[in-house]
Amino acid sequence: MKRVKYKKVRKVQPNYYEYTGVHCSDPVEMQLFVYDDAGYEEYKKVSLERIKKEIEDELQADDVKWLNIHGLHDVGLIQKIGEMLAVEAFIVSDILNVSRRSKMEELDQVLFFSIKSILPGESIEQVKVEQISFLLKDNLLVSFQEKKSDFFTHIRDRIKTHSGIVRKKRNDYLLYLLLDAVMENFYISIEYYEDVIDALLIEAKTSDNPDVLVRIEKIREDMNFLKRSILPLRDALFNLKSEHDENDYDGIEKSNYGFFGRLHQKSLEILEQIEYDMNTLDSASSFYFSSQSHRMNEIMKILTAVSVIFMPLTFIVGVYGMNFDFMPELRYRYSYFIVWALMFVLVLGMVFYFKKKKWF
C-alpha cells in the first residue's frame, strides 16, 4: 500500500462526502457485537436495518453495542450511519477523508477519534497505512476501518470468552482497548525500523556506497511520518485525561480515565523512541560523512607525500636537463650513478622522516 503523505492531502470541501483512500475493491461489511456481563451476541454481515433497530432499541440500554465497519468506499452507507447517529456532517467527512492527520473531537453527545494504523510491509518502501475512526455515543461504539484486518481479533475473543473485565465495563473501556490495539502497531513498526537502522549504522561505518545515504533519508522520512501520526494523538489523549468543562463529552466514566492516561504514556514512550531512532539516523549520516572525509584525507596524504618525494627529484632532473655548454658534472665518468644514488638517498630519507612523523 502506498504511504499517505500529509503534504499530499487531497483538497476536499468541508462537509463534502468523498472517500479519499485506495481500498475500493472489497464490499463493505459490518459486524455487530451486543454484550453485557451476562452474555453476548455477534451478528456478521449485519444490515443497515438491524443497526437502526439496535440503535433505537430502548429496552437494551444496558447492553454495550460495538459496530465494526470494514470499508469506507460506500459513501452513501457511511452517510446514512452518520445520520442515524445524528453526528455532525464534518465528522462524517473526516471519517471518509483518510488523508487527514489523527484527531479527536469532543462534542456534546459524541466522542470522535481518528488514528493512523501503521505497519511495516515486506520492505521499507511498502509501509501499510490505514486510518481507523471511532464514534462513541451513549452505549454504542462504532469503528470504521478502510479494509479487513485482524487488529481487533484478540478483543473479539476476550468478549466471546468473557476474559478480563471488558464485558463488565462500558463502551468507553472498549474504546480504550481498540485504541491500545492500534497503538501497539506503532511499537511493531518502530521495532522493524530499529533493525533496519542498526544495519544502516554498521554499513555507514564500513561502506562508501552513496546508496547508504539514500536509505538513511528514506528511513528518516518514514520516522517523521510516524512522529506526525502520533503527535496529535498524544495531544488528544492528554486533553481527554485532563479536566473537562460542562460542554465536553461526558460519556467516559471517571474510573476509566486512568486507562486513557496509560495510552497517553504510551504515546510519550513512542515519541521518545522515535526521537532516539532519528538521533541514531543522524549518527549514521555523521559516521558516513566522517568515514568519507577520513578516506579522502588518507588519499590526500598519500598523494601529498608522493608529490613531496618527487619534488626534489624533479628539481635534480630539471637542473641536469638544461642545455648549457659548461656543466662539468656531465663529463665526469660516474656522474650518472652519483645522481641516481643521490636521488635514492633523498627518497629513503624523506620516507623515513614521514614515517617518524607518522604522516602516513
N, C-alpha and C positions, 0 to 999 in steps of 0.2 A: 504494500500500500504506500502510495506517495505521501510523504510527510507534509502536513499543512504548515505553512509559514504565516506568521502574523502579518508580515509586510505584504502578503498577497491576499489579504482578506477581501472577499468579494463584497462589493458595494450593494447592499440590499436596503431598500427603502424601509423606514420604520413601519412596524405593523403590517409589513407585506410578507405573505407566507410563501417561502421558497426554500426547498431543501438544497443546501449548498455542498453536500457531501458527494461521495462517489459510489456508495453502495446502493445500487438500484436494481440489481438482478433478482434477488430473492424476494418472495412475497412477504408482506408484513404479517407477523404472528404475535398474538397476545396470550399471555398466561396470567391466570388469576389465582392467588393464594388467599384463602379466608381462614383465619385461625384464631384461637384463643388458648387458654391454659387447658381446656378440656379436650380439644381436638382441632383438626384442620381439614380443609378440603382444597383440592387442586383442580383447576379447570384449564385444560390445554386447548389452544386454538379457540379461545373464547370469542364470542361475537360481541358486537357493539351493544346490542340489545341487552345481553346478560350483564355487561358492565354497567349500563344505565340502571338496570334493576338493582344491582348491588349498591350502587351509589345512593339510590333513592330509598333503599330498604331501611326503615327506621327501627324495625324490630331487632336487627342485628347490630345495633350501635356499639355494642361492647366488643365486637369482633374487629380484628385488625385485617385490613384488606390490602394486599400488595398486588398491583397490576404491573406486569413487566412487558414492555413492548419491544420487539425486535424489528427494526426497520423504520425509517423516517421518510422514505420517498413517497409514501401515500399521504400527500399534504392534506387532502380533504379529510382523511380519517383523523389525523393529528388535530386538525382544526375542530372537528366535532368533539373530540375528547376534551379539548380545551374549553369548548362551550359548555359541555356537561359539567365540568368542574367550576365553571364561572370564573376562570382566571383571566387576567388582563391579556389583551391582544399582543402586547410586546413580549410577554413571557412565551407564548406560542411561537412567535417569530424567533426568539432566542433559542428555543429548542431545535428549530429547523435549521438555523444558521450556525452550522458546526464550526465555522471558521473563527468565531469569536473566542476571546480569552475566557478562562474559568471565572465564574462569578457566583454571587449569592444575592438573592433578593428576599427581604423580609417584608411581606405585606400584612394586611390586617388579618386575613384568614388563610394565607398561603405562604409556605416557605419554599423557595426555589433554589436549587443548586445545579450548576453545570460544571463538569470537571473533565479534564482530559485523561484518558487512559492510554498510557504509553508503554509499549512492549518492544523489545528488540526483535528484528526479523532474522533471516538467515545470514545477513551481512549488515554492515553499518549503513549501507545505502537503502535498506528496507526497514525503516522504523515503522512500526504499526501504531497508528494514532487513531483513537476513536473518542468522540465526545459522548459522555453519558450525562443525562439530565435527570433530576429528581424533583417531584412535586409532592409536598407534604401538606395535606389538608384534612382536618377532622381526624377520622380513623383510617384514612386512605393514604397509601404511598404509591406513587406512580413513577416507574423508572423507564427512561427512554434510551434505548441502545440503537446504534446505527446498523448493527448486524448481530448475528448469533455469536455468542461467545460463552465461555464457561467461567466467567469471573465470579458468579454468584452460586455456583453449584453447591459448594460446601454450606452456604447459608440455607439453601433449599433443604439440604439433607438435615441440617440442625432443626429446621422447622418440622420436617416429617418425623424425625426420631425423638422430638422433644428434648434435644440435647441443649444443655446450658439454660439460660434464662430468657431466650428470645420469645418464647410463647407466653411468658409471664409479663412481658413488657409491652409497651405501646409501640406505635409505628415510628416514633422518634428514635427508639433504640434500634429498630430495623434500619432506619436511615444511617445511623452510626455504623452498623455492620457493613452496609453496602459501600459507604464512603471509605471505610477501612480496607475493604477488599480492593477497591480501585487504587488506593494509595500504596498497597503492597506491590502493585505493578511498577511503581517508581523504584522501589528497592531492587526489584528484579532487573530493571533497565540499568540502574546505576552499577549493580554488580557486574553485569555484562560489559558495560563500558570500562569499568576499572580493569578488567582482564586485558582489554584492548589497550588501555592507557599504559599498563605495566609493560606490555610487549613493545609499545612505541617508545617508551622511555629507554629500554635496553637498546633498541635499534638506533635511536638518536645518538647514543653514546658511541656506537661502533660503525655506523654506516654513513657514507657520504651521498647516498641516493636522495635526490631532492624530492622524491615521492613521499618521503617521511613527513616533510612539512605539509604536503597536501593533505595527508591523512590526519595529521595533528589538527589542522584547521577544520577539517570535516567533523572530527570529534568535538572540537570546541564549539562549533555551531550547534551540534546536537545537544551538548550540555547546556548551552544558553537557552535552547528551546525548552529543555526540562525545567530550567530555572524560571523561565517566563510562565510556564504552566503551573508551577506550584506556588509562586509568589501571591497571586490573587486568592488562591485557596487558603493560604496562611492567614491573609488579612481577613477573609470571610470567617474563618474559624475563630479568630481572635475576637471579632465582633460578636459572633454567636455566643461565645462563652462569657462575654463581658456583661455588664449591667445593661438592662433593657428599659426603654421607656414604654409608656402605655400604648403607643401607636405601633409598636413592633409586634411581630408574630409571637404568640404566647403558647403555642401548641407543644412545646418541649417541657417535659417535667423537670423540676429543679434537680431531682436526684440523677438525671441523665446528663446534666451539663458537664459533669466530670468526664464523661466519655468523650464529648466533643473537645474538652480540654486535652485529652490524650491525643486526639487527632491533630490538634494544634502543635503539640510537642513533636509529633511525628513529622509534621511539615517543617519544623525548625531543624530536626535531625537531617531530613532530606536536603534542605538548603545548605546546611553546614557541610555535608558530604559532597554536594555539587561544587561548592566553593573550594574544598580541598582538592577535588579532582581537576578543577580548572587551574589551580595553582600548580598541580603536577604537570599539566599540559604546558604551562608556561616554563616550567623547569625543563621539560623535554625539548622545547624550542630553544631555550638558552643553551642546553647541552649540545644541541645540533650545531648552532652557530659558533659556540666556543670550540667545538671539535673541528669545524671547518676553518676557523681562524688559526687554530693550532697547526693544522695541516699546512695551511698557507704560510705560516711563519716558518715551519720546518723547511718547506720548499725554498722560501726566500733566503733562509740562512745558508742552505747548500749552494744556491746559485750565487749568493754574495761571496761565499768562501772560494768557489771556483773562479769567480771574476777577479778576486783579490790575488789569488795564486797566479793567475795568468797575466796580471798587470806587469810585474817586473820582467816576466819572460817576453812579453810583447815589447817592452821597452828595450831589452837587450837585442832582440831581433830587429827592431827599428833602427837602433844605432848602427848595427853592423850591416844593415841593408842600405845605408847611404852610399852614394857613388862618389866619394872623394878619392882623389888620386893618392893622397898621402895618408894611409891608415896602416901604421907599422904592424898591428896585430894580424892583419890579413896575410902578411908574408911570413909570419912565424910558422914553423913547421907543425907545432902542436896546438895552434890557436883553436881549431875546430873542437878538439877534445876538451880543452880547458873551458870553452864556453858551455859545452854540454854539461861538464862537471859542475860549473858554477850554477847553471840553471837547476840541476838536480838537487844540489845542496840547498838552494833557495826554496824549492818546493818542499823538501823534507823539513827544513827549518820552520816554514810557515805552518805546515800541517801540525808539527809538534807544538807550536805556540798556540794554535787554535784549540787543540786538544787539551792543553794545560789550562786554558781559559774556559774550557767546557762550552765553547761556542757551537760545537756540533759533536 
